[in-house]
Amino acid sequence: MIKDIIITKLKIIPDERGEIMHMLKSSDKHFSKFGEVYFATAYPGVIKGWHLHKTQEQNYCVIKGMIKLVIYDPRKDSPTYNQIQEIFLGEKNYSLVKIPPGLVNGWKCIGNDKAILANCSNEEHRPDEMERIDPLSDKIPYKWDIIFK
């Protein structure tokens, strides 16, 4: 597991009317502050990434579908420098992933349905705060292909 990543299993509370899906509360120990909330969608097979946030922390939760979230640690002073972590998130693993600044992340919609990712970041989006890297670039030591085991 990459240093400073926090994964929290979330609650889904169903009843005959539907469901309540908890994501993040200000009283959660891993909550820092509110910046903005947005939703991102992707169709099956689509890759969103790579993104490197310099100051913004991400709190990802997938409310529909499934994704493969991939995080790369480029921090030279980190004990997990140059390591990759894969996390499968969504309806089959309803969890919150807190990604601190300085890590590279990207995600791919897996399965047959569109995925909807919710992000509650600690800062409002600023284009100059984020570096975008081509998802197929050799700068990140990762291939998005399915590995058959």
Order of alpha helices (4+ residues) and beta strands (2+ residues): beta-beta-beta-beta-beta-beta-beta-beta-beta-beta-beta-beta
